[in-house]
Amino acid sequence: MADPARSYDLIGDVHGCARTLEALLERLGYRRQGGVWRHPWRQVIFLGDIVDRGPRIREALHLVHDMVEADQALCIMGNHEFNLLAWSTPAPPDSARKYVRERTPRHERALRQTLDQFADHPADLHDFLAWFYRLPLFLDAERFRVVHACWDTSLIDAVRRRYPEGRIDEPFLLAAAHPGSFATQVFDRLLRGINIRLPRGLTMTSRDGFTRAFFRSKFWEEDPQTYGDIVFQPDALPVQVAQTPLPPLQKAELLSYGSDEPPLFVGHYWRQGHPALIRPNLACLDYSAVMYGKLLAYRLDQETRLDPGKFVWVDVERPESPHEWCD
């Protein structure tokens, strides 16, 4: 899988922004040769979420797939790849569902751009769904780690005992049709992170228009006291919620990624503004490219503590016409 001695360019959530991805690869010194983007000595690691939302999902998947097949990149699974795979896979007979991911209007809305862009390319979609099984849920190169949303050591160790390379198979996916199963826990935690329920039955509407009763939480805070100490998403909590003390039960559900552990890279969290490290051993590379933010990379060499000067990005300019896409 990942070679500890190699230099890597880790790239955050692409979400169908194929042209922006090409611009970033060019900025990083990659050139298209024989139909594949290549670098003389470096390799890319994509943090998942290649699909959904953006204007050129199919093109982005082909670009990433071709780099991986040519040994020019590695790619892990994001929650959006899982969502598409689970949406497309019939549930086992002992499940109350028809598909592993229930075909609700809300779930369809999240996948709509991908489904529309593949409508005339069913064979392509079939091949990519099969390829998703080859995307590991995490990478551990010992000197650094990669996961889409949350590094949960106990769950990752349990997955490794069955799948040493972190690649799941169809029986494991089918098990996720059962709420509360081990497979569901793995997908939810590693690909979606820790989601904390808002207190007192409150809900909030995020900037993407979804109404949620949960918010995305940090998994590295060592001694949080309030809800505001652990929130990690673009949408701020209401002031009265942010100041509310954390109940002991919810506090006990949190993880802690220690400052002495290997550098860890995640995507998923829709960060904004100027790219910055979370900690010297923790970086989020999702800077909301498809929402006219930044498509971000980190240039990793042999450092054991991350350097904020090694971020490289392409700004996605908002078009003059509201009908134009992000790239």
C-alpha positions in Angstrom: 0.0 0.0 0.0 1.7 3.2 1.2 5.5 3.2 1.0 6.9 4.9 4.2 10.0 6.1 2.3 8.1 7.8 -0.5 7.0 11.4 -0.9 3.3 12.0 -1.2 0.8 14.7 -2.2 -2.4 14.2 -0.2 -5.5 15.7 -1.7 -8.8 16.4 0.0 -12.4 16.0 -1.2 -12.7 16.5 -5.0 -16.5 16.1 -5.3 -16.5 16.1 -9.1 -14.4 19.2 -9.6 -12.2 17.5 -12.3 -10.8 20.7 -13.9 -9.9 22.1 -10.5 -8.1 18.8 -9.8 -6.2 19.1 -13.0 -5.1 22.6 -12.1 -4.0 21.5 -8.7 -2.0 18.5 -10.1 -0.3 20.8 -12.6 0.6 23.2 -9.7 2.1 20.2 -7.9 4.3 19.4 -10.8 2.3 16.5 -12.3 2.0 16.2 -16.1 -0.4 14.2 -18.2 1.5 11.5 -20.0 -0.2 8.6 -21.9 -3.6 9.8 -20.6 -2.4 9.6 -16.9 -1.2 12.4 -14.6 2.3 11.5 -13.4 5.1 12.9 -11.3 8.8 11.8 -11.7 9.0 10.7 -8.1 6.0 11.7 -6.0 2.6 10.0 -5.7 -0.9 11.2 -4.8 -3.1 10.0 -2.0 -6.7 10.9 -2.4 -8.8 11.1 0.8 -12.1 10.0 -0.8 -15.3 11.8 -1.7 -14.4 12.0 -5.4 -18.1 11.7 -6.3 -21.3 13.8 -5.8 -22.2 17.5 -5.8 -19.8 18.7 -8.6 -20.0 19.2 -12.4 -17.7 16.5 -13.6 -18.0 13.5 -11.4 -17.5 10.9 -14.1 -14.3 12.7 -15.4 -12.9 13.0 -11.8 -13.4 9.3 -11.2 -11.7 8.4 -14.4 -8.8 10.7 -13.6 -8.3 9.2 -10.1 -9.0 5.6 -11.2 -6.4 5.9 -14.0 -3.8 7.3 -11.7 -4.4 4.5 -9.1 -4.2 1.8 -11.8 -1.0 3.3 -13.2 0.6 3.3 -9.6 0.6 7.1 -9.6 -1.9 7.4 -6.8 -3.6 5.7 -3.9 -7.2 6.5 -2.9 -9.3 5.6 0.2 -13.0 5.4 0.5 -15.1 8.4 1.5 -18.6 8.4 2.8 -19.9 9.5 -0.6 -18.3 6.5 -2.3 -19.9 4.3 0.4 -23.2 6.0 -0.1 -23.3 5.3 -3.8 -22.2 1.7 -3.4 -24.8 1.1 -0.7 -27.5 2.8 -2.6 -26.8 0.6 -5.6 -26.6 -2.7 -3.7 -29.7 -4.7 -2.8 -30.0 -5.6 0.8 -29.9 -9.2 2.0 -33.2 -11.0 2.5 -33.0 -10.8 6.3 -33.0 -7.0 6.2 -36.1 -4.8 6.4 -34.6 -2.6 3.7 -34.6 -3.1 -0.1 -31.1 -1.6 -0.5 -28.2 -1.3 1.9 -28.7 2.4 1.9 -32.4 3.2 2.0 -33.7 5.0 -1.1 -35.2 7.9 0.7 -35.7 11.4 -1.0 -33.0 12.8 1.3 -30.5 10.1 0.3 -31.4 10.5 -3.4 -30.9 14.3 -3.2 -27.3 13.7 -2.0 -26.6 11.4 -4.9 -28.6 13.2 -7.6 -25.7 14.8 -9.5 -23.8 11.5 -9.6 -26.8 9.5 -10.8 -27.7 12.2 -13.4 -24.1 12.3 -14.8 -23.9 8.5 -15.1 -27.4 8.1 -16.6 -26.1 7.6 -20.1 -23.1 5.6 -18.9 -24.4 2.6 -16.9 -21.4 0.4 -17.8 -19.1 3.1 -16.4 -21.1 3.2 -13.2 -21.0 -0.5 -12.9 -17.3 -0.6 -13.3 -16.7 2.1 -10.7 -18.9 0.5 -8.2 -16.8 -2.7 -8.5 -13.7 -0.6 -8.2 -14.9 1.0 -4.9 -14.3 -2.4 -3.2 -10.6 -1.9 -3.9 -10.6 1.4 -2.0 -9.3 0.8 1.6 -11.1 2.5 4.5 -7.8 3.8 5.9 -4.0 3.8 5.2 -1.4 3.3 7.9 2.1 3.8 6.7 3.4 3.9 10.3 5.0 7.3 10.0 1.6 8.8 8.9 -2.0 7.7 8.6 -5.0 8.5 6.4 -8.7 8.1 7.0 -11.6 10.0 5.5 -13.2 11.2 8.8 -12.1 9.7 12.0 -9.3 7.5 13.2 -10.8 5.0 15.7 -8.0 2.6 16.7 -10.2 0.0 18.2 -12.5 -0.3 15.2 -9.5 -0.1 12.8 -7.7 -2.9 14.6 -10.9 -5.0 14.4 -11.2 -4.4 10.7 -7.5 -5.3 10.2 -8.0 -8.7 11.8 -10.4 -9.6 9.0 -9.2 -7.3 6.2 -5.4 -6.6 6.7 -5.3 -4.0 3.9 -8.5 -2.3 5.0 -10.5 -3.3 1.8 -13.9 -4.6 2.6 -16.0 -7.0 0.5 -19.6 -7.4 -0.4 -20.6 -9.5 2.6 -19.3 -6.7 4.9 -21.2 -4.1 2.9 -24.4 -6.2 3.1 -24.0 -6.3 6.9 -24.4 -2.6 6.9 -28.1 -3.1 5.9 -28.6 -3.9 9.6 -28.6 -0.8 11.9 -26.2 -1.2 14.8 -24.1 -3.9 13.1 -20.3 -3.9 13.4 -20.2 -2.9 9.7 -22.5 0.0 10.3 -20.4 1.2 13.2 -17.2 1.0 11.0 -18.7 2.9 8.1 -20.3 5.5 10.3 -17.2 6.2 12.5 -14.4 6.0 9.9 -16.2 7.7 7.0 -18.6 10.1 8.8 -16.9 10.7 12.1 -18.5 11.3 15.5 -21.9 12.8 15.3 -23.3 14.2 18.5 -27.1 14.7 19.0 -28.2 18.3 19.7 -29.6 18.6 23.2 -33.3 19.1 24.0 -34.5 17.7 20.7 -33.2 20.7 18.7 -32.4 20.6 15.0 -30.4 22.9 12.8 -30.4 23.5 9.0 -26.9 23.3 7.4 -25.8 25.5 4.5 -26.4 22.6 2.1 -30.1 22.7 3.1 -30.3 19.5 5.2 -32.0 19.7 8.6 -30.1 17.7 11.1 -30.5 16.7 14.7 -26.7 15.9 15.0 -23.5 17.9 14.5 -20.0 16.8 13.5 -17.6 16.6 16.4 -13.9 16.7 17.0 -12.3 13.3 17.9 -9.1 14.8 19.3 -10.1 17.2 22.1 -8.6 16.0 25.3 -10.8 17.6 28.0 -13.9 19.3 26.4 -16.4 20.8 28.8 -19.2 22.2 26.5 -20.8 21.4 23.1 -18.9 24.4 21.7 -15.6 22.8 22.6 -16.2 19.8 20.3 -18.1 21.1 17.3 -16.2 20.8 14.0 -18.2 21.9 11.0 -18.9 25.1 9.1 -22.3 25.7 10.7 -21.9 27.1 14.1 -24.1 25.8 17.0 -26.7 28.1 18.5 -25.0 30.1 21.3 -27.2 28.5 24.0 -26.2 25.1 22.7 -22.5 25.9 22.4 -22.4 27.0 26.0 -24.2 23.9 27.3 -22.1 21.5 29.4 -21.4 18.2 27.8 -23.3 15.3 29.6 -21.0 12.7 30.9 -22.4 10.0 28.6 -21.7 12.0 25.4 -18.3 13.0 26.7 -17.5 9.3 27.2 -18.3 8.6 23.6 -15.6 11.0 22.3 -12.2 9.8 21.2 -8.8 11.4 21.7 -6.1 11.3 19.1 -2.9 11.9 21.1 -0.3 14.5 20.2 2.4 11.9 20.2 0.7 9.7 17.5 1.8 9.7 13.8 0.6 12.5 11.6 -3.0 12.0 10.5 -4.8 13.3 7.4 -8.6 13.5 7.1 -11.1 15.1 4.7 -14.8 15.4 5.2 -15.3 18.4 7.4 -15.9 21.3 5.0 -13.3 23.7 6.4 -13.1 27.3 5.2 -10.6 30.2 5.1 -6.8 29.9 5.0 -5.5 26.4 5.3 -4.1 25.6 8.7 -3.1 22.6 10.8 -5.4 21.4 13.5 -2.3 20.2 15.5 1.3 19.5 14.5 0.2 15.9 13.8 -3.3 16.5 12.4 -4.5 18.1 9.2 -7.9 18.3 7.5 -7.6 18.7 3.8 -11.3 19.3 2.9 -11.6 23.1 2.3 -15.0 23.0 0.5 -13.8 23.1 -3.1 -17.2 22.4 -4.6 -18.6 25.3 -2.5 -16.1 27.7 -4.1 -13.5 27.2 -1.5 -10.1 25.5 -2.0 -9.0 22.2 -3.4 -6.2 21.5 -1.0 -3.1 19.3 -1.0 -0.3 18.7 1.6 3.2 17.9 0.3 4.4 15.2 2.7 8.1 14.2 2.7 9.8 12.6 5.7 8.7 15.1 8.4 7.3 13.7 11.6 5.6 17.0 12.5 3.5 18.7 9.9 4.5 22.0 8.4 1.8 24.6 7.5 4.0 25.9 4.8 3.6 22.7 2.8 -0.1 23.3 1.9 -0.7 23.8 -1.8 -4.1 24.7 -3.2 -6.2 26.1 -6.0 -8.9 28.6 -5.2 -12.2 27.9 -6.8 -13.7 31.2 -8.0 -17.4 31.8 -7.8 -18.7 32.3 -11.4 -20.6 35.4 -12.5 -23.5 33.3 -13.5 -25.3 31.3 -10.8 -25.9 28.5 -13.3 -22.2 27.8 -13.8 -20.5 25.1 -11.8 -17.5 25.3 -9.5 -15.0 24.5 -12.3 
